[in-house]
Amino acid sequence: MQTGSTVPTALPLRPPAHRVDPRARSWWRLRGLGGAATVALPQLVVALVLGGPGWLWGTLVATVAAGLVYAAVVPGILFRIHRWEVTEEAVYTLSGWLVREWRIAPISRVQTVDTEHGPLQQLLGLASVTVTTASARGPVTIRGLATAHAQELARQLTETTQATPGDAT
Amino acid sequence: MTVSADPAVEVPWRRLDPRMVVVEPVRTLVKLLPVLIVVLITGSNNDPVRPWVTLGIGVLVVAAGVVRWRTTRYRITAERVELHSGWLRRQRRSVPRDRIRTVDLTASPLHRAFRLSVVAVRAADSGGEHRHGGLTLDAVSTAEAETLRRELLDRRAPQPGEAPIAGSDAARATEPTTGSGTGPVAESPAEELARLHWSWLRFAPLTFSSLAGVGAIAAAAFNVLNELGVSPTEVDGVDAAAERLAAAPLWLAVGLVGLALLVVAVVGSVLLFTERWWGYRLTREADGTLRVRRGLLTTRSLSVAEERLRGVGVHEPLLLRAGGGAQTRALSTGLGREAQGGVLQPPAPRAEAHRVAGAALRRLHPGTEADPTRTPLRPHPPAARRRRYTRALVPVLVLVAAAALVGRVWPGLAWIWPGTLVLVPLAALLAADRYRALGHALTPRYLVSRLGGLSRRTVALQRSGVIGWTIRQSPFQRRAGLVTLQAVTAAGEGGYRVLDLGAADAVALVDATTPGLLPPTRD
């Protein structure tokens, strides 16, 4: 899976080992287009129904263009950046596009493991795995895994954490 | 309402104190008083219905009180605390005893008149079914409350699978055997860590919560007047004074009103401080809990199970800091904002706040002499200073530019933009102050970090209390080689940030605090 250091991290930290499923690119693309559509549609409706001012067509074109550029460029970047890894010690993720975020949760402090499939994710056969600790600021989410893979990962994590005694606070 | 049949097998259910049959209706009637007065006063005097309505309300309130007392039961079994309440809508709450973090006793003047106390039990978020766990017994006799407090926080028989002091492997590995609070300590009497000095009253007007409290009281008073149909302008003298004020020159009027507000705020905050902190004592009880007792009219007692303590924070809001004061808070799991925010102390001189912070932690790690919150901190790189300046100045400069533009377009408003120039040096001062605050250090037991200008805080977080990390880097930070590190913990706010430290330092800090957590290979 690992193809050298394509990710320019300014941290002296090895990026997590695994990439997400390649289908995650489609997921990000669809989400980006969906977001652009929710902004563009009201503008279109207003422009058509009320015969809105001329500049409205301008912003509409800009919105659509931004959405298309995002869908064309950003999912590839996200796919190169997003990584995850589960070791015997911890769960790590690296995510974000402009703002990068590394999240680390020690296995010994994990309280619950959840899998989640949104409608878009289901369509693409993807799922997210969320690992929660005793802190509201601590959840680590791995997004865009293949469904079967996510379920297997969640099962493994649940087994490991149940073997750890204490209430993990 | 069946009481458990066989006490030999099951722990019997207990009722709240019978005196609640009186207290509860009185409390409700006091709340309804404005409504009742309005019902009685307004309308014609010979209306035969009104007294009956009032009487009916009274009977209902008393009946509700009796029903509430009859239907509320609680019991403490070996594993859990259970509370059943409600008649039509029954509620069952149950808190596992090993998750209890704090036990809070409160007695309002009404409760005190009947020697009763409200017991609030708070438990840790278990991440699952019992989020925001906890229950409240309102109310039991003060003696019973005291017994419950001791019983519920008694950790002398630790649950299996839980370390007695710091419940984690990391703590056990890094620390030699501390006298784990089981044997000899239990017999020693309560140790006093701090008590009130009336000279601290000088800090009362410097805390925002006091000022906010004064505002709340003023608003409440205004509401009551409004409810009673009294307009402040109709009170003799007020109107006349207002007229005379309106006739005076503007600067004098503004000055007088400002002065009046200031006097009200100062007097009000001093009164509030007195009510809140009267008889303040911080003690370490024989069973190893930290206990804060305070209050003049409403007495409060907050107990924190010491093995739930994950650290302390010393808070210095700008005004308080300017007056040389600070306030200490406990970082404890299961102690959110609602449980009095974990406040261990009234606003006090800075040195005293640091001393109490250290004293509160001392038994967790006996032998550590220095107060962790006074550890000399490593300053952050110069890039962090530049970031403080850009972050403070850019918005202000945008504001100045906008004001200048407004002045250009509407010449009538041209006087605004020179005024906004005042903000520039203020922002620069704030930036310098914020950079001075930045720093972090790792002691053998604590991760210490400080940040903030308007609201500065120094936090000493137990290393074994760190249950995760997040490292964030914005594009600007990436260019400057900085990151924002957040130590995630189950206590307090859930996470504490170390702002703008060098990227390599952040990784080293994570590695030193929680060895072995980071992936082994690095570039």
Interface residues (C-beta under 8 A of the other chain):
Chain A: S5 T9 A10 L11 P12 L13 R14 P16 A17 E85 T87 E89 A90 Y92 G96 L98 V99 R100 E101 W102 R103 I104 A105 P106 S108 R109 Q111 T112 T132 T133 A134 S135 A136 R137 G138 V140 P165 G166 D167 A168 T169
Chain B: D98 R99 A124 D125 S126 G127 G128 P160 G161 E162 A163 G167 S168 D169 R308 T333 I467 G468 W469 T470 I471 R472 Q473 S474 P475 R478 G481 V483 Q486 V488 T489 A490 A491 E493 G494 G495 A503 A504 A506 V507 V510 T514 G516 L517 L518 P519 T521 R522 D523
